[in-house]
Amino acid sequence: MVFITESLIRKRAEHNEGELSTLEEVSLHQQDIERIEHLDKWCRELRILYLQSNLISKIENVGRLKKLEYLNLALNNIEYIENLSGCESLNKLDLTLNFIGILSSIENLRDNIHLADLYLTGNPCVDHEGYREYVIATLPQLRRLDGNEITKTERILALQKYDRISKQIEELDQAYAEKRKSQVDDYARTKSERDADEKYFEC
């Protein structure tokens, strides 16, 4: 496990003479980081944060980054959108190629009133029927979704269909959650059996 340490950030902040308190941009991609931590205490001035291509499974400890405008978490292990409402300046969020299957978790972005760009391409939730319409109707502040401009007509139509689509998404989310739980249970059972076999052969 790779941890976010002061020395790691200072190394990545050479352009800012290693100074953390005034750091506005930092790239921590491809570091095998599993958890977001400390940045909200050490780097309060951050505007751009690159965390793509890591092993992060949860969005956390970024809520106090009030000036954060762009957060890149593409190519991680995130399953749920959460804990971003405190990022008051967030304008662009990239969650490409994660494991987000509960589409209704985008509702947690409603308070991010400046969010204009959202990328969810490559997540299981984009396969939900009505995906684009649901996101557009849920987040009226968005201007682009997955790199495609949201037109005025598209928004009007999405709002008209919202009641029907939201019920549909709720059912699809529930089905996905059950499927995911089954996968996790199967993995845990298989791992337990494998570990037991290894102990047996060691004996």
C-alpha positions as MATLAB code, in Angstrom:
seq = 'MVFITESLIRKRAEHNEGELSTLEEVSLHQQDIERIEHLDKWCRELRILYLQSNLISKIENVGRLKKLEYLNLALNNIEYIENLSGCESLNKLDLTLNFIGILSSIENLRDNIHLADLYLTGNPCVDHEGYREYVIATLPQLRRLDGNEITKTERILALQKYDRISKQIEELDQAYAEKRKSQVDDYARTKSERDADEKYFEC';
ca = [
       0.000    0.000    0.000;
       1.297    3.450   -0.938;
       0.375    6.283    1.411;
       0.063    9.985    0.637;
       2.953   11.464    2.608;
       4.425   14.947    2.902;
       7.580   13.818    1.138;
       5.583   12.376   -1.781;
       3.639   15.627   -2.228;
       6.764   17.780   -1.854;
       8.455   15.693   -4.520;
       5.469   16.326   -6.811;
       5.416   20.027   -5.883;
       8.849   20.943   -7.214;
       7.242   23.649   -9.369;
       6.073   25.252   -6.113;
       9.493   24.884   -4.438;
       8.087   22.038   -2.329;
       5.731   24.393   -0.490;
       2.460   22.621    0.419;
       0.320   25.345    2.003;
       0.227   27.421   -1.215;
       0.159   24.504   -3.658;
      -2.567   24.922   -6.296;
      -1.943   21.877   -8.487;
      -0.545   18.422   -7.774;
      -0.284   15.225   -9.793;
      -0.325   11.964   -7.827;
      -1.241    9.637  -10.687;
       0.092    6.077  -11.090;
       1.338    5.796   -7.511;
      -0.698    2.735   -6.348;
      -2.369    4.987   -3.765;
      -5.318    3.245   -2.072;
      -6.676    6.061    0.052;
      -7.109    9.845   -0.242;
      -5.825   11.452    2.956;
      -4.044   14.529    4.408;
      -4.476   16.699    1.286;
      -7.408   18.564    2.869;
      -5.132   19.540    5.772;
      -1.821   20.188    4.037;
      -2.934   21.646    0.692;
      -6.002   23.821    1.297;
      -5.272   25.989   -1.774;
      -5.492   23.126   -4.281;
      -7.374   23.950   -7.471;
      -6.321   20.937   -9.592;
      -5.808   17.411   -8.256;
      -4.751   14.484  -10.447;
      -5.285   11.084   -8.811;
      -5.945    8.957  -11.896;
      -4.577    5.427  -12.323;
      -4.391    4.510   -8.644;
      -6.196    1.951   -6.438;
      -8.555    4.349   -4.664;
     -11.880    2.735   -3.696;
     -13.586    5.645   -1.909;
     -13.934    9.395   -2.436;
     -13.052   10.885    0.955;
     -11.115   13.622    2.750;
     -11.514   16.226    0.005;
     -14.540   18.094    1.372;
     -12.448   20.893    2.860;
     -10.784   21.709   -0.459;
     -13.049   24.704   -1.078;
     -11.013   25.998   -4.033;
     -10.739   22.669   -5.865;
     -11.915   23.153   -9.463;
     -10.792   19.950  -11.187;
     -10.591   16.462   -9.692;
      -9.374   13.554  -11.816;
     -10.094   10.115  -10.336;
     -10.209    8.167  -13.609;
      -8.980    4.555  -13.594;
      -9.500    3.775   -9.910;
     -11.740    1.371   -7.939;
     -14.503    3.802   -6.915;
     -18.009    2.323   -6.638;
     -19.997    5.274   -5.268;
     -20.052    9.064   -5.708;
     -19.932   10.788   -2.317;
     -18.266   13.330   -0.014;
     -17.813   16.087   -2.601;
     -20.446   18.612   -1.501;
     -17.821   20.633    0.404;
     -15.834   21.200   -2.815;
     -17.672   24.446   -3.518;
     -15.649   25.419   -6.597;
     -15.676   22.014   -8.320;
     -16.102   22.588  -12.052;
     -14.846   19.338  -13.602;
     -14.990   15.791  -12.247;
     -13.485   12.855  -14.122;
     -14.559    9.400  -12.908;
     -13.875    7.564  -16.187;
     -13.292    3.795  -15.896;
     -14.228    3.123  -12.292;
     -16.816    0.693  -10.868;
     -19.728    3.052  -10.235;
     -22.907    1.011  -10.672;
     -25.350    2.956   -8.466;
     -26.286    5.789  -10.816;
     -28.467    7.540   -8.237;
     -25.267    8.371   -6.310;
     -24.886   11.319   -8.717;
     -27.548   13.009   -6.561;
     -24.696   13.672   -4.129;
     -23.370   16.195   -6.673;
     -26.444   18.448   -6.523;
     -24.750   20.863   -4.108;
     -21.804   21.321   -6.491;
     -23.508   24.184   -8.281;
     -20.449   25.070  -10.402;
     -20.001   21.539  -11.768;
     -20.077   21.890  -15.567;
     -18.163   18.785  -16.752;
     -18.777   15.213  -15.578;
     -17.167   12.086  -17.020;
     -18.599    8.654  -16.174;
     -17.618    6.746  -19.341;
     -16.561    3.151  -18.669;
     -18.572    2.731  -15.454;
     -21.308    0.055  -15.141;
     -23.930    2.778  -14.541;
     -23.647    4.114  -18.111;
     -25.327    0.896  -19.288;
     -28.509    1.780  -17.374;
     -31.314    2.547  -19.793;
     -32.064    6.264  -19.518;
     -28.577    7.001  -18.142;
     -27.930   10.265  -19.981;
     -31.439   11.680  -19.492;
     -31.362   10.872  -15.780;
     -27.993   12.578  -15.209;
     -29.021   15.654  -17.200;
     -32.315   16.023  -15.315;
     -30.729   15.390  -11.906;
     -27.850   17.845  -12.361;
     -29.181   20.992  -14.090;
     -25.828   22.767  -13.607;
     -24.031   20.395  -16.028;
     -23.022   21.706  -19.451;
     -21.228   18.592  -20.704;
     -21.593   14.902  -19.904;
     -18.866   12.481  -21.009;
     -17.447   15.208  -23.239;
     -20.718   15.830  -25.100;
     -22.486   19.180  -24.896;
     -25.932   19.135  -23.274;
     -28.405   20.948  -25.518;
     -31.373   22.981  -24.325;
     -33.775   20.608  -26.092;
     -32.094   17.592  -24.524;
     -32.505   19.094  -21.056;
     -36.198   19.894  -21.584;
     -36.922   16.342  -22.803;
     -34.936   14.821  -19.918;
     -36.930   16.830  -17.369;
     -40.205   15.753  -18.984;
     -39.195   12.068  -18.655;
     -37.637   12.413  -15.203;
     -40.389   10.831  -13.073;
     -40.523    7.705  -15.231;
     -36.764    7.430  -15.675;
     -35.959    7.940  -11.963;
     -38.194    4.973  -11.018;
     -36.498    2.897  -13.707;
     -33.035    3.900  -12.454;
     -34.038    3.020   -8.881;
     -34.918   -0.520  -10.002;
     -31.723   -0.878  -12.046;
     -29.632    0.394   -9.125;
     -31.250   -2.127   -6.802;
     -30.606   -4.976   -9.249;
     -26.970   -3.873   -9.622;
     -26.509   -3.633   -5.824;
     -27.806   -7.198   -5.391;
     -25.568   -8.472   -8.190;
     -22.547   -6.674   -6.722;
     -23.234   -8.064   -3.220;
     -23.403  -11.561   -4.693;
     -20.057  -11.009   -6.454;
     -18.416   -9.777   -3.237;
     -19.837  -12.714   -1.247;
     -18.644  -15.207   -3.895;
     -15.168  -13.666   -3.872;
     -14.975  -13.787   -0.062;
     -16.125  -17.420   -0.032;
     -13.649  -18.431   -2.754;
     -10.823  -16.617   -0.970;
     -11.711  -18.290    2.320;
     -11.720  -21.730    0.669;
      -8.409  -20.993   -1.078;
      -6.809  -19.853    2.185;
      -8.078  -22.999    3.935;
      -6.618  -25.172    1.163;
      -3.263  -23.425    1.427;
      -3.151  -23.986    5.190;
      -4.060  -27.660    4.681;
      -1.230  -28.201    2.193;
       1.205  -26.328    4.447;
       0.427  -28.865    7.147;
];
